[in-house]
Amino acid sequence: EEAVGLTVLGPIEANAPVTEARVAPQDSKAAAGVRIPPGMRALSIHVVESTGVVAMLRPGHRVDIHAIGTQGGVAQLRTVLQNVEVLAGGAQLDGGSSGRGATQVVTVLVQQAQAELLALADSGARIRLALRNSADQEQQATRRLTVSQFFDGAMPPPKSGGQTAKATVAKVN
């Protein structure tokens, strides 16, 4: 009964709860149906090479944001932000004259200082997203990684938290 008359902001999967984050607020002062808390900013970023993850994104999902760029001719990866809330995602851009190629635009909710950092990363690097489990709130120590560290074996192994990746093979009929 509480959801009757509310406007849904995006698709909701069967049997998923209808939460406040998934519906437009009822007050007319909210911009475009999205509530932005005081001190927070909605920021759209251009995501490259993560189209599989972007296709899965829904409002309320949480992601880690990685920036990949070069410094002194060496490719590097940095984790810019962790556990960031997604407001909207999936708008496809063709890249036009930007030289980025096809990109996806994702809008996230961040603090003001984070918005400045993320805007800088978005303007000078390629952004990738890592979708988080909704129960995972942990913030990990981040590090700068380079391609040479990866191929030279100089990188310490990442902490696995007891989880190991398992490969599955889909059977095609």
C-alpha positions in Angstrom: 0.0 0.0 0.0 2.9 2.4 0.7 4.1 2.1 -2.9 0.8 2.9 -4.6 1.1 6.1 -6.6 4.9 6.3 -6.5 7.0 6.7 -9.7 9.7 4.1 -10.2 13.0 5.5 -11.4 14.3 2.3 -13.2 13.6 -1.3 -13.6 13.0 -3.4 -10.5 13.6 -7.1 -10.6 10.8 -9.5 -9.6 10.6 -10.0 -5.8 13.1 -7.1 -5.2 12.1 -4.7 -2.5 10.7 -1.3 -3.5 13.1 1.0 -1.6 13.1 4.8 -1.3 16.2 4.9 -3.6 14.2 3.2 -6.4 11.3 5.6 -6.5 10.9 9.3 -7.2 10.4 11.5 -4.1 6.9 12.9 -3.7 8.1 16.5 -3.0 8.2 18.7 -6.1 11.5 20.4 -5.1 13.7 17.3 -5.8 15.6 17.7 -9.1 14.6 15.2 -11.8 13.2 12.8 -9.2 16.5 12.2 -7.5 17.2 13.2 -3.9 20.7 14.4 -3.3 21.5 14.7 0.5 23.2 17.9 1.8 27.0 17.8 1.1 26.7 15.2 -1.6 27.0 15.6 -5.4 25.5 13.7 -8.3 28.3 13.3 -10.9 28.2 11.7 -14.3 31.4 9.9 -15.4 32.4 8.3 -18.7 33.0 4.6 -18.2 35.2 2.8 -20.8 35.6 -1.0 -21.2 33.1 -2.0 -18.5 30.0 -2.4 -20.7 29.3 -5.8 -19.1 29.2 -4.2 -15.6 27.4 -1.1 -16.7 24.6 -3.2 -18.3 24.0 -4.7 -14.8 23.9 -1.4 -12.9 20.7 -0.3 -11.2 20.1 2.7 -8.9 21.3 1.8 -5.4 24.1 -0.6 -6.6 27.6 0.1 -5.2 30.8 0.2 -7.2 34.5 0.8 -6.9 35.9 3.3 -9.4 39.3 2.6 -11.1 41.2 5.1 -13.2 43.7 3.7 -15.8 46.2 6.1 -17.4 49.8 6.5 -18.4 52.6 8.3 -16.6 56.0 8.5 -18.3 54.8 6.0 -20.8 53.9 3.4 -18.2 50.3 2.2 -17.9 49.0 2.5 -14.3 45.8 1.7 -12.4 44.5 3.5 -9.3 41.4 2.9 -7.3 39.9 6.4 -7.1 36.9 5.6 -4.8 35.3 2.6 -3.2 31.7 1.7 -2.3 30.1 4.5 -4.3 26.4 4.5 -4.8 25.1 4.4 -8.4 22.2 6.8 -9.2 21.8 5.9 -12.9 23.7 4.1 -15.6 23.9 2.9 -19.1 23.6 5.9 -21.4 25.6 5.0 -24.5 27.8 7.6 -26.2 29.6 7.1 -29.5 32.7 9.0 -28.4 32.5 11.5 -31.3 35.6 13.7 -31.4 36.6 12.9 -27.8 38.9 10.1 -28.9 37.6 7.8 -26.2 35.7 5.5 -28.4 32.3 4.1 -27.3 31.6 5.0 -23.7 28.9 4.6 -21.1 27.8 7.4 -18.8 27.1 6.4 -15.2 25.9 8.9 -12.6 27.1 8.3 -9.0 26.6 10.0 -5.6 29.7 11.3 -3.9 30.9 13.9 -1.4 32.0 17.3 -2.8 35.8 16.6 -2.4 35.3 13.2 -4.0 33.4 14.8 -6.9 36.4 17.0 -7.7 38.8 14.0 -7.6 36.5 11.9 -9.7 36.0 14.7 -12.2 39.8 15.0 -12.6 40.2 11.3 -13.1 37.3 11.3 -15.6 39.0 14.0 -17.7 42.4 12.5 -17.8 42.1 8.7 -17.5 39.9 5.8 -18.6 37.4 4.9 -15.9 36.4 1.3 -15.1 33.9 0.1 -12.6 33.9 -2.9 -10.3 30.4 -3.9 -9.1 30.3 -4.7 -5.3 28.3 -7.2 -3.4 25.6 -5.2 -1.6 26.6 -6.6 1.7 30.3 -5.7 1.2 30.9 -2.3 3.0 34.6 -2.9 3.6 37.1 -0.3 2.4 40.5 -1.8 1.4 43.9 -0.1 1.3 44.5 0.9 -2.3 47.8 1.0 -4.2 49.0 2.1 -7.6 49.6 -0.7 -9.9 51.6 -0.7 -13.1 51.7 -3.1 -16.1 55.4 -3.8 -15.5 54.7 -4.8 -11.8 52.1 -7.2 -13.1 54.3 -8.9 -15.7 57.5 -8.8 -13.6 55.7 -10.6 -10.7 56.6 -7.7 -8.4 53.1 -7.3 -7.2 52.1 -8.8 -3.9 49.1 -11.1 -4.2 45.8 -9.4 -3.4 44.1 -10.3 -0.2 41.4 -12.8 -1.1 39.3 -12.7 2.1 39.0 -16.5 1.9 37.1 -16.3 -1.5 38.5 -18.0 -4.6 37.3 -17.4 -8.1 35.5 -20.3 -9.7 35.1 -20.7 -13.4 31.8 -22.0 -14.7 31.1 -23.2 -18.2 27.7 -22.5 -19.7 26.2 -25.3 -21.7 24.8 -24.2 -25.1 22.0 -26.2 -26.6 
